[in-house]
Amino acid sequence: MSGHFFAGSYDGDAANLPPDARLECRICWHVYDPAEGDPVAQVPPGTPFSALPAHWTCPNCDADPSGFLVIA
C-alpha cells in the first residue's frame, strides 16, 4: 500500500483483498459481507469484494466501491 492512504483503505486495488474481507462504506457505514452478497444488486452470496460488477455501488448511498474501508 502507498503511504498516502488512511487506515482501513485497501488502496483502491480490491485484488489485494482476501476473498472473505468485509468492507464498510465510509459514508453510510453499510457493510459488504461476501458471505451475504448483495441481494439488492443481485450479487450472490460468496462473491468477494474484488469480484463485484463494475457498475456496483453502495446499496444505501450509491458510494463508489473505492470509498469502502476494510473492517476486521
C-alpha positions in Angstrom: 0.0 0.0 0.0 1.1 3.5 -0.6 1.7 5.8 2.3 -0.9 8.4 1.4 -4.0 6.2 2.1 -5.6 6.2 5.6 -6.1 3.2 7.9 -8.6 0.7 6.6 -8.1 1.8 3.0 -7.3 -1.0 0.5 -5.5 1.4 -1.8 -8.2 1.1 -4.4 -6.9 -2.3 -5.5 -9.5 -4.9 -4.5 -7.3 -7.6 -5.9 -5.2 -7.3 -2.8 -8.1 -8.2 -0.5 -8.6 -11.7 0.8 -11.8 -13.2 -0.6 -13.6 -13.1 2.8 -12.8 -9.4 3.5 -15.7 -7.4 4.8 -15.7 -3.7 3.9 -17.7 -0.8 5.2 -18.9 2.3 3.3 -17.2 5.4 4.8 -20.3 7.5 4.0 -23.3 5.4 5.4 -21.5 2.6 7.2 -23.1 -0.2 5.1 -21.1 -3.4 5.4 -20.5 -5.5 2.4 -20.1 -9.1 3.6 -19.1 -11.6 0.9 -20.9 -14.3 2.8 -24.1 -12.5 2.2 -23.5 -10.9 -1.2 -25.9 -8.0 -2.1 -29.5 -9.0 -2.8 -30.4 -5.5 -3.9 -27.9 -5.7 -6.8 -28.4 -9.5 -7.3 -24.9 -10.3 -6.2 -24.9 -13.9 -4.9 -23.6 -14.9 -1.6 -19.9 -15.9 -1.8 -18.9 -13.0 -4.1 -15.7 -11.4 -2.9 -15.5 -7.6 -3.0 -12.9 -7.9 -5.8 -15.5 -9.7 -8.0 -18.3 -7.2 -7.7 -19.7 -6.0 -11.0 -18.1 -2.8 -12.4 -21.3 -0.9 -12.0 -21.8 -1.9 -8.3 -22.2 0.9 -5.8 -23.2 1.0 -2.2 -26.9 -0.2 -2.0 -27.6 2.5 0.7 -26.0 5.7 -0.6 -24.6 4.9 -4.1 -21.0 5.5 -3.0 -18.3 4.2 -5.3 -16.5 1.0 -4.1 -13.3 2.9 -3.7 -14.9 4.6 -0.7 -15.2 1.4 1.3 -12.9 0.6 4.2 -11.6 -2.8 5.3 -13.0 -3.9 8.7 -11.8 -6.6 11.0 
